Amino acid sequence: MDSFQRLEALVDSAGVGSIEEANALLRRFKGRSQMITAAVDEFMLDFMTLVFVVETGEEGFENPIRKLARGRLSNLNHLVNVAA
């Protein structure tokens, strides 16, 4: 399973422990370019928000934030593949 597939799985199962795993998976992309670093930061902000919403049981917000995190991840995946 590649990093982006694992990150998608983390978005699907968002939990407290998944934040550290996502950070570890994304660490290798930071610093490649300013755009990629910004995309990593934007994804992590949305992902941490998703984890917070899941952990607090705010189900009405879960799907929209999950969709936003997936969009940010897709954008990051595109930027990484274009830069490669």
PAZAPA-4460 file (N, C-alpha, C; in steps of 0.05 Angstrom, whole numbers, plus 32768, in hexadecimal, padded with zeros to 4 digits):
% residues 84
    n_x    n_y    n_z   ca_x   ca_y   ca_z    c_x    c_y    c_z   seq   type   mol
   8011   7FE8   8000   8000   8000   8000   8012   8019   8000     1      M     A
   800E   802B   7FED   801F   8043   7FEC   8015   8057   8001     2      D     A
   8024   806C   8004   801F   8081   8019   8003   808D   8015     3      S     A
   7FFC   8093   7FFD   7FE2   80A1   7FF8   7FCA   808E   7FFD     4      F     A
   7FCE   8075   7FF7   7FB8   8061   7FFD   7FB5   805E   801B     5      Q     A
   7FCC   805E   8029   7FCA   805C   8046   7FBE   8075   8052     6      R     A
   7FC4   808D   8047   7FB8   80A5   8051   7F9A   80A6   804C     7      L     A
   7F92   809B   8035   7F75   8099   802F   7F68   8087   8044     8      E     A
   7F75   8071   804B   7F6A   805F   805F   7F68   806D   807A     9      A     A
   7F7C   807E   8080   7F7B   808D   809A   7F64   80A1   809A    10      L     A
   7F5F   80AD   8083   7F48   80C0   8081   7F2E   80B1   8087    11      V     A
   7F2C   8098   807C   7F14   8088   8080   7F10   8080   809D    12      D     A
   7F26   807B   80AB   7F25   8070   80C7   7F2E   8084   80DC    13      S     A
   7F2F   809D   80D5   7F3A   80B2   80E6   7F37   80AD   8104    14      A     A
   7F4E   80AD   8112   7F4F   80AA   812F   7F68   80B7   8139    15      G     A
   7F6A   80BA   8153   7F80   80C9   815F   7F9B   80BF   8157    16      V     A
   7FA0   80A5   8156   7FB9   809A   814F   7FC1   809E   8132    17      G     A
   7FAD   80A4   8122   7FB3   80A7   8105   7FC1   80C1   80FE    18      S     A
   7FC0   80D5   8110   7FCD   80EE   810B   7FEC   80EA   8109    19      I     A
   7FF7   80DB   811C   8014   80D6   811C   801C   80C6   8103    20      E     A
   800B   80B2   80FC   8011   80A2   80E4   8011   80B3   80CB    21      E     A
   7FFD   80C5   80C9   7FFB   80D7   80B1   8013   80E9   80B0    22      A     A
   801B   80F4   80C7   8033   8105   80C8   804C   80F6   80BE    23      N     A
   804E   80DD   80C7   8065   80CD   80BF   8065   80C7   80A1    24      A     A
   804E   80C2   8096   804C   80BC   8079   8051   80D5   8069    25      L     A
   804A   80ED   8073   804D   8105   8064   8068   8113   8068    26      L     A
   8077   810B   807C   8091   8118   8082   80A4   8119   806A    27      R     A
   80A4   8104   805A   80B6   8103   8043   80B0   8117   802D    28      R     A
   8097   8121   802D   808F   8134   8018   8095   8151   801F    29      F     A
   8096   8156   8039   809A   8172   8042   80B5   817B   8039    30      K     A
   80B6   8194   8030   80CF   81A0   8028   80D6   819C   800B    31      G     A
   80C7   818C   7FFC   80CC   8189   7FE0   80C8   81A3   7FD1    32      R     A
   80B2   81B0   7FD8   80AC   81CA   7FCD   8099   81D8   7FE0    33      S     A
   8097   81F2   7FDD   8085   8202   7FEE   8068   81F9   7FEA    34      Q     A
   8061   81F3   7FD1   8045   81EB   7FCB   803F   81D0   7FD8    35      M     A
   8051   81BD   7FD7   804C   81A3   7FE3   804B   81A5   8001    36      I     A
   805D   81B5   800D   805D   81B8   802A   8043   81C5   8032    37      T     A
   8039   81D9   8024   801F   81E5   802A   8009   81D1   8027    38      A     A
   800A   81C1   8013   7FF5   81AC   800F   7FF5   8198   8025    39      A     A
   800C   8190   802F   800E   817E   8046   8002   818B   805E    40      V     A
   8009   81A4   8063   7FFE   81B2   807B   7FE0   81B4   8079    41      D     A
   7FD5   81BB   8061   7FB8   81BE   805E   7FAA   81A3   8063    42      E     A
   7FB6   818D   8058   7FAA   8173   805C   7FAA   816C   807A    43      F     A
   7FC0   8170   8087   7FC2   8169   80A3   7FAF   8179   80B4    44      M     A
   7FAB   8192   80AE   7F98   81A2   80BD   7F7C   8197   80BA    45      L     A
   7F74   8191   80A2   7F5A   8185   809D   7F58   8169   80AA    46      D     A
   7F6D   8159   80A8   7F6D   813F   80B3   7F6A   8140   80D2    47      F     A
   7F79   8152   80DF   7F77   8155   80FC   7F5B   815E   8104    48      M     A
   7F4F   816F   80F3   7F34   8178   80F8   7F21   8160   80F6    49      T     A
   7F25   814F   80E2   7F15   8137   80DF   7F17   8125   80F7    50      L     A
   7F2F   8120   8100   7F34   810F   8118   7F25   811B   8130    51      V     A
   7F27   8135   8134   7F19   8142   814A   7EFB   813E   8148    52      F     A
   7EF0   8142   8130   7ED3   813E   812D   7ECB   8121   8132    53      V     A
   7EDB   810E   8128   7ED5   80F2   812D   7ED6   80EC   814A    54      V     A
   7EEB   80F5   8158   7EEF   80EF   8174   7ED9   80FC   8186    55      E     A
   7ECF   8113   817E   7EBA   8120   818E   7E9E   8117   8187    56      T     A
   7E9C   8107   8172   7E81   80FC   816B   7E6F   810F   815C    57      G     A
   7E7A   8122   814F   7E6A   8135   813F   7E65   812A   8124    58      E     A
   7E53   8117   8122   7E4E   8108   8109   7E45   8119   80F2    59      E     A
   7E36   812E   80F8   7E2C   813F   80E2   7E42   814E   80D3    60      G     A
   7E59   8151   80DF   7E6F   815E   80D2   7E84   814B   80C6    61      F     A
   7E82   8132   80CD   7E96   811F   80C5   7E98   811B   80A7    62      E     A
   7E83   8117   8099   7E85   8113   807C   7E8F   812B   806C    63      N     A
   7E86   8143   8072   7E91   815A   8063   7EAF   815E   8068    64      P     A
   7EB8   815A   8081   7ED4   815E   8087   7EE5   8147   807B    65      I     A
   7EDA   812F   807B   7EE7   8118   806E   7EEB   811E   8050    66      R     A
   7ED6   8129   8044   7ED7   812F   8027   7EED   8145   8022    67      K     A
   7EEE   8159   8033   7F02   816E   8031   7F1E   8162   8034    68      L     A
   7F22   8150   8047   7F3D   8144   804B   7F44   8133   8033    69      A     A
   7F31   8125   8027   7F37   8115   800F   7F3F   8127   7FF8    70      R     A
   7F31   813E   7FF6   7F38   8151   7FE0   7F54   815C   7FE4    71      G     A
   7F5B   8163   7FFD   7F77   816D   8002   7F8C   8157   7FFC    72      R     A
   7F85   813E   8003   7F97   8128   7FFE   7F9B   8124   7FE0    73      L     A
   7F85   8126   7FD1   7F87   8123   7FB4   7F98   8139   7FA8    74      S     A
   7F95   8151   7FB2   7FA5   8168   7FA8   7FC3   8163   7FAF    75      N     A
   7FC9   815A   7FC7   7FE4   8154   7FCE   7FF0   813E   7FBD    76      L     A
   7FE0   8129   7FB8   7FE9   8113   7FA7   7FF0   811D   7F8B    77      N     A
   7FDF   812E   7F80   7FE4   813A   7F66   7FFE   814B   7F66    78      H     A
   8002   815B   7F7A   801A   816C   7F7C   8033   815B   7F7E    79      L     A
   8032   8146   7F8D   8049   8135   7F91   8050   8127   7F77    80      V     A
   803C   811D   7F69   8040   810F   7F4F   8049   8122   7F39    81      N     A
   8040   813A   7F39   8049   814E   7F25   8066   8156   7F2A    82      V     A
   806D   8159   7F43   8088   8161   7F4B   809D   814B   7F47    83      A     A
   8094   8132   7F46   80A6   811B   7F44   80B1   8117   7F28    84      A     A
***
